[in-house]
């Protein structure tokens, strides 16, 4: 299992609404993530909207993203969530995740 950490930035004026949408992520989206091998997926956010994500995947992160790209619900979720993120206009959040290098892991 590969552990992946990534960063994204939620627009400050959208933080409360973003959090509210994640109280109950669409069941179809949750099922697609599971089918695509995403395990222990967690999101953490600072007050300014900087978000750290963590996920465990059986293959590479690129492979996990590619599997999700095949899911019709992912495109709908990404379109719905696009207005919440800072970044490059026209790119979805899953195309802008800045992955972090793991430098330590305590087994």
C-alpha positions as protocol buffer text, in pm:
chain_id: "A"
residue {
  index: 1
  type: UNK
  ca { x: 0 y: 0 z: 0 }
}
residue {
  index: 2
  type: UNK
  ca { x: 135 y: 343 z: -93 }
}
residue {
  index: 3
  type: UNK
  ca { x: 72 y: 639 z: 137 }
}
residue {
  index: 4
  type: UNK
  ca { x: 8 y: 968 z: -43 }
}
residue {
  index: 5
  type: UNK
  ca { x: -4 y: 1318 z: 101 }
}
residue {
  index: 6
  type: UNK
  ca { x: -121 y: 1615 z: -103 }
}
residue {
  index: 7
  type: UNK
  ca { x: -212 y: 1982 z: -72 }
}
residue {
  index: 8
  type: UNK
  ca { x: -503 y: 2182 z: -212 }
}
residue {
  index: 9
  type: UNK
  ca { x: -635 y: 2530 z: -130 }
}
residue {
  index: 10
  type: UNK
  ca { x: -1002 y: 2603 z: -66 }
}
residue {
  index: 11
  type: UNK
  ca { x: -1110 y: 2962 z: -125 }
}
residue {
  index: 12
  type: UNK
  ca { x: -1148 y: 3137 z: 212 }
}
residue {
  index: 13
  type: UNK
  ca { x: -1505 y: 3248 z: 140 }
}
residue {
  index: 14
  type: UNK
  ca { x: -1603 y: 2888 z: 51 }
}
residue {
  index: 15
  type: UNK
  ca { x: -1458 y: 2704 z: 354 }
}
residue {
  index: 16
  type: UNK
  ca { x: -1780 y: 2667 z: 555 }
}
residue {
  index: 17
  type: UNK
  ca { x: -1979 y: 2546 z: 254 }
}
residue {
  index: 18
  type: UNK
  ca { x: -1699 y: 2308 z: 150 }
}
residue {
  index: 19
  type: UNK
  ca { x: -1697 y: 2153 z: 497 }
}
residue {
  index: 20
  type: UNK
  ca { x: -2075 y: 2118 z: 492 }
}
residue {
  index: 21
  type: UNK
  ca { x: -2065 y: 1925 z: 163 }
}
residue {
  index: 22
  type: UNK
  ca { x: -1814 y: 1685 z: 316 }
}
residue {
  index: 23
  type: UNK
  ca { x: -2038 y: 1600 z: 611 }
}
residue {
  index: 24
  type: UNK
  ca { x: -2222 y: 1371 z: 369 }
}
residue {
  index: 25
  type: UNK
  ca { x: -2022 y: 1301 z: 54 }
}
residue {
  index: 26
  type: UNK
  ca { x: -2245 y: 1152 z: -213 }
}
residue {
  index: 27
  type: UNK
  ca { x: -2277 y: 774 z: -159 }
}
residue {
  index: 28
  type: UNK
  ca { x: -2198 y: 716 z: -529 }
}
residue {
  index: 29
  type: UNK
  ca { x: -1873 y: 910 z: -491 }
}
residue {
  index: 30
  type: UNK
  ca { x: -1776 y: 717 z: -178 }
}
residue {
  index: 31
  type: UNK
  ca { x: -1844 y: 389 z: -361 }
}
residue {
  index: 32
  type: UNK
  ca { x: -1636 y: 500 z: -661 }
}
residue {
  index: 33
  type: UNK
  ca { x: -1342 y: 588 z: -435 }
}
residue {
  index: 34
  type: UNK
  ca { x: -1362 y: 244 z: -274 }
}
residue {
  index: 35
  type: UNK
  ca { x: -1385 y: 68 z: -611 }
}
residue {
  index: 36
  type: UNK
  ca { x: -1080 y: 264 z: -727 }
}
residue {
  index: 37
  type: UNK
  ca { x: -869 y: 146 z: -435 }
}
residue {
  index: 38
  type: UNK
  ca { x: -870 y: 462 z: -220 }
}
residue {
  index: 39
  type: UNK
  ca { x: -827 y: 363 z: 148 }
}
residue {
  index: 40
  type: UNK
  ca { x: -800 y: 570 z: 466 }
}
residue {
  index: 41
  type: UNK
  ca { x: -876 y: 884 z: 265 }
}
residue {
  index: 42
  type: UNK
  ca { x: -874 y: 1186 z: 495 }
}
residue {
  index: 43
  type: UNK
  ca { x: -880 y: 1563 z: 452 }
}
residue {
  index: 44
  type: UNK
  ca { x: -745 y: 1816 z: 703 }
}
residue {
  index: 45
  type: UNK
  ca { x: -784 y: 2193 z: 670 }
}
residue {
  index: 46
  type: UNK
  ca { x: -626 y: 2502 z: 823 }
}
residue {
  index: 47
  type: UNK
  ca { x: -836 y: 2809 z: 899 }
}
residue {
  index: 48
  type: UNK
  ca { x: -710 y: 2979 z: 581 }
}
residue {
  index: 49
  type: UNK
  ca { x: -831 y: 2693 z: 358 }
}
residue {
  index: 50
  type: UNK
  ca { x: -499 y: 2517 z: 303 }
}
residue {
  index: 51
  type: UNK
  ca { x: -589 y: 2151 z: 295 }
}
residue {
  index: 52
  type: UNK
  ca { x: -377 y: 1843 z: 349 }
}
residue {
  index: 53
  type: UNK
  ca { x: -510 y: 1518 z: 208 }
}
residue {
  index: 54
  type: UNK
  ca { x: -397 y: 1168 z: 292 }
}
residue {
  index: 55
  type: UNK
  ca { x: -485 y: 847 z: 110 }
}
residue {
  index: 56
  type: UNK
  ca { x: -351 y: 495 z: 82 }
}
residue {
  index: 57
  type: UNK
  ca { x: -361 y: 332 z: -262 }
}
residue {
  index: 58
  type: UNK
  ca { x: -251 y: -14 z: -381 }
}
residue {
  index: 59
  type: UNK
  ca { x: -61 y: 121 z: -683 }
}
residue {
  index: 60
  type: UNK
  ca { x: 70 y: 467 z: -775 }
}
residue {
  index: 61
  type: UNK
  ca { x: -129 y: 781 z: -707 }
}
residue {
  index: 62
  type: UNK
  ca { x: -146 y: 844 z: -1082 }
}
residue {
  index: 63
  type: UNK
  ca { x: -305 y: 500 z: -1126 }
}
residue {
  index: 64
  type: UNK
  ca { x: -558 y: 576 z: -849 }
}
residue {
  index: 65
  type: UNK
  ca { x: -645 y: 908 z: -1014 }
}
residue {
  index: 66
  type: UNK
  ca { x: -678 y: 736 z: -1352 }
}
residue {
  index: 67
  type: UNK
  ca { x: -920 y: 480 z: -1207 }
}
residue {
  index: 68
  type: UNK
  ca { x: -1130 y: 759 z: -1060 }
}
residue {
  index: 69
  type: UNK
  ca { x: -1130 y: 941 z: -1395 }
}
residue {
  index: 70
  type: UNK
  ca { x: -1315 y: 641 z: -1540 }
}
residue {
  index: 71
  type: UNK
  ca { x: -1598 y: 688 z: -1291 }
}
residue {
  index: 72
  type: UNK
  ca { x: -1885 y: 901 z: -1425 }
}
residue {
  index: 73
  type: UNK
  ca { x: -1968 y: 1026 z: -1075 }
}
residue {
  index: 74
  type: UNK
  ca { x: -1616 y: 1163 z: -1036 }
}
residue {
  index: 75
  type: UNK
  ca { x: -1665 y: 1409 z: -1323 }
}
residue {
  index: 76
  type: UNK
  ca { x: -1993 y: 1526 z: -1165 }
}
residue {
  index: 77
  type: UNK
  ca { x: -1831 y: 1565 z: -821 }
}
residue {
  index: 78
  type: UNK
  ca { x: -1528 y: 1746 z: -964 }
}
residue {
  index: 79
  type: UNK
  ca { x: -1753 y: 1986 z: -1159 }
}
residue {
  index: 80
  type: UNK
  ca { x: -1959 y: 2049 z: -844 }
}
residue {
  index: 81
  type: UNK
  ca { x: -1650 y: 2111 z: -629 }
}
residue {
  index: 82
  type: UNK
  ca { x: -1451 y: 2318 z: -882 }
}
residue {
  index: 83
  type: UNK
  ca { x: -1576 y: 2660 z: -759 }
}
residue {
  index: 84
  type: UNK
  ca { x: -1445 y: 2587 z: -408 }
}
residue {
  index: 85
  type: UNK
  ca { x: -1075 y: 2569 z: -499 }
}
residue {
  index: 86
  type: UNK
  ca { x: -802 y: 2818 z: -572 }
}
residue {
  index: 87
  type: UNK
  ca { x: -576 y: 2718 z: -857 }
}
residue {
  index: 88
  type: UNK
  ca { x: -561 y: 2701 z: -1232 }
}
residue {
  index: 89
  type: UNK
  ca { x: -896 y: 2791 z: -1391 }
}
residue {
  index: 90
  type: UNK
  ca { x: -1038 y: 2505 z: -1595 }
}
residue {
  index: 91
  type: UNK
  ca { x: -863 y: 2232 z: -1397 }
}
residue {
  index: 92
  type: UNK
  ca { x: -1044 y: 2022 z: -1140 }
}
residue {
  index: 93
  type: UNK
  ca { x: -904 y: 1976 z: -791 }
}
residue {
  index: 94
  type: UNK
  ca { x: -799 y: 1618 z: -871 }
}
residue {
  index: 95
  type: UNK
  ca { x: -579 y: 1763 z: -1147 }
}
residue {
  index: 96
  type: UNK
  ca { x: -416 y: 2016 z: -913 }
}
residue {
  index: 97
  type: UNK
  ca { x: -323 y: 1805 z: -612 }
}
residue {
  index: 98
  type: UNK
  ca { x: 33 y: 1889 z: -513 }
}
residue {
  index: 99
  type: UNK
  ca { x: 176 y: 1562 z: -385 }
}
residue {
  index: 100
  type: UNK
  ca { x: 423 y: 1565 z: -99 }
}
residue {
  index: 101
  type: UNK
  ca { x: 732 y: 1353 z: -54 }
}
residue {
  index: 102
  type: UNK
  ca { x: 712 y: 1115 z: 241 }
}
residue {
  index: 103
  type: UNK
  ca { x: 1022 y: 1166 z: 455 }
}
residue {
  index: 104
  type: UNK
  ca { x: 934 y: 954 z: 758 }
}
residue {
  index: 105
  type: UNK
  ca { x: 697 y: 674 z: 855 }
}
residue {
  index: 106
  type: UNK
  ca { x: 679 y: 507 z: 1197 }
}
residue {
  index: 107
  type: UNK
  ca { x: 569 y: 146 z: 1160 }
}
